[in-house]
Each structure stands twice: as structure tokens, then as C-alpha cells.
Amino acid sequence: MKDMPTTKQSPYLRFLNLIDALDRINPGKKLDSIEESLLNRIVTCADAGQTVLVGDLIALAELGSQATLHGRLKNLSAMGYIKMASNIDGRKKQVLPTKLAIKRYEEISKCLEKAAKIA
């Protein structure tokens, strides 16, 4: 077995360690990769001022089946990261990030800034 190279830890690895520590602080709020991808999409759309509907999200076949994605949206809602509101067309539901979701991204941004400063 070869020895692992000993190099100064990269900013990205420090960032991953900080994110891991953040997840350990809030153990009940850990997202799986699908939930994280969905929440990323919801928050970036909201930040760009774009409307995102439940139908848009469950159509993302690259993330999983419609049933899987619908279940993950329910999980995000139950954890308090998203809320669903009726659209102008009452048959459609708009998905919006909550204050908790915005706070999560602010904390992630702080981790990124901290990791970059140490470099």
C-alpha cells in the first residue's frame, strides 16, 4: 500500500469539511442528493425571479422518476425548506423556498468564503 501524498488541503476539501460540519450541527435536516438538487433548482429559479412549478420539477427525469421526485418534494416541504402555493391557474402549484432554505444557502456561502480565505 502506497503512502498517501501529504499536501496542503485544497480550499474545496476545506469547503467539503465545513459543509460536513454544518450537516452534523443539524442532523435532522440532512438532504439526500436528489433533495439537494431539487432545492438548488428551486432556490436558483427564485433568485432569478423565475416561477417553478411542481410539474416542472417532477419532469426532471435525470434526477429520478416522477414518484421519487414527488416524494422528495414532500420531504423538503416537511423539513420546512419549501412551500407550495397555488398559481394563477388553480390547478398548478408553485414551489417557493422558505426562510429556512435561504438561511441554509447563506450558511453554505459562509463556508465557501471561509474555505477560500484560508487558501
Helices and strands as residue ranges (DSSP letters): H 11-25, G 27-29, H 33-47, H 54-58, H 66-78, E 82-86, E 93-97, H 99-118
